[in-house]
């Protein structure tokens, strides 16, 4: 290999490392924010909704569980597709 091609490869490695260095603080801040707000999000149960669900009986609770699962499927599918596209295109230069 000639020295010129090595310098190009070194430049590419430096660009990738710089990109990772920019993403790391953002990712850390996002994770910290999610951890800090997790308790607040979990505490958003409405008393009227809880009482209504509790009073609906076994059939109502089963319907509620199935409804939650049905709503989860498209959401998780969309996240998986977007994640797959990002992973597939991770090495594409701009």
C-alpha positions as CSV (number, residue, x, y, z in Angstrom):
1,X,0.0,0.0,0.0
2,X,1.2,3.5,-0.7
3,X,1.4,6.2,2.0
4,X,-1.4,8.2,0.3
5,X,-4.0,5.4,0.7
6,X,-3.0,5.0,4.4
7,X,-3.6,8.6,5.1
8,X,-7.1,8.4,3.4
9,X,-7.9,5.3,5.6
10,X,-6.6,7.2,8.7
11,X,-8.9,10.1,7.8
12,X,-11.9,7.8,7.5
13,X,-11.1,6.2,10.9
14,X,-10.8,9.7,12.5
15,X,-14.1,10.8,11.0
16,X,-15.9,7.7,12.4
17,X,-14.3,8.3,15.8
18,X,-15.3,11.9,15.8
19,X,-18.9,11.0,14.9
20,X,-19.0,8.5,17.7
21,X,-17.6,11.2,20.1
22,X,-20.5,13.5,19.1
23,X,-23.2,10.8,19.6
24,X,-22.0,9.5,23.0
25,X,-22.9,12.6,25.1
26,X,-26.3,12.9,23.4
27,X,-27.0,9.2,24.0
28,X,-25.9,9.5,27.6
29,X,-28.1,12.6,28.2
30,X,-31.1,10.8,26.6
31,X,-30.7,7.7,28.8
32,X,-30.3,10.0,31.9
33,X,-33.5,11.8,31.0
34,X,-35.5,8.6,30.5
35,X,-34.3,7.2,33.8
36,X,-35.1,10.4,35.7
37,X,-38.6,10.7,34.2
38,X,-39.5,7.0,34.4
39,X,-41.1,7.3,37.8
40,X,-43.3,10.2,36.7
41,X,-44.4,8.4,33.6
42,X,-45.3,5.3,35.6
43,X,-47.4,7.3,38.0
44,X,-49.8,8.6,35.4
45,X,-52.5,6.1,36.1
46,X,-55.9,7.8,36.3
47,X,-58.0,6.8,39.3
48,X,-61.2,6.8,37.2
49,X,-59.6,4.6,34.6
50,X,-58.3,2.3,37.2
51,X,-61.7,2.0,38.9
52,X,-63.4,1.5,35.6
53,X,-61.0,-1.3,34.6
54,X,-61.2,-3.0,38.0
55,X,-65.0,-2.9,37.9
56,X,-65.3,-4.5,34.5
57,X,-64.8,-8.0,35.6
58,X,-62.7,-10.8,34.2
59,X,-63.9,-10.4,30.7
60,X,-63.2,-6.7,30.7
61,X,-59.7,-7.2,32.1
62,X,-59.0,-9.8,29.4
63,X,-60.2,-7.4,26.7
64,X,-58.0,-4.6,28.1
65,X,-55.0,-6.9,28.1
66,X,-55.7,-8.0,24.5
67,X,-56.2,-4.3,23.5
68,X,-52.8,-3.4,24.9
69,X,-51.1,-6.2,23.0
70,X,-52.9,-5.2,19.8
71,X,-51.7,-1.6,20.2
72,X,-48.2,-2.8,20.9
73,X,-47.8,-4.9,17.8
74,X,-47.8,-2.0,15.2
75,X,-45.7,0.2,17.5
76,X,-43.0,-2.5,18.0
77,X,-43.1,-3.4,14.3
78,X,-42.5,0.2,13.3
79,X,-39.6,0.5,15.7
80,X,-38.1,-2.7,14.4
81,X,-38.4,-1.6,10.8
82,X,-36.8,1.9,11.5
83,X,-34.1,0.2,13.6
84,X,-33.4,-2.3,10.8
85,X,-33.2,0.5,8.2
86,X,-30.8,2.5,10.4
87,X,-28.7,-0.6,11.0
88,X,-28.6,-1.4,7.3
89,X,-27.6,2.1,6.3
90,X,-25.1,2.6,9.1
91,X,-22.1,2.6,6.8
92,X,-23.5,4.7,4.0
93,X,-21.6,8.0,3.7
94,X,-23.5,11.2,3.2
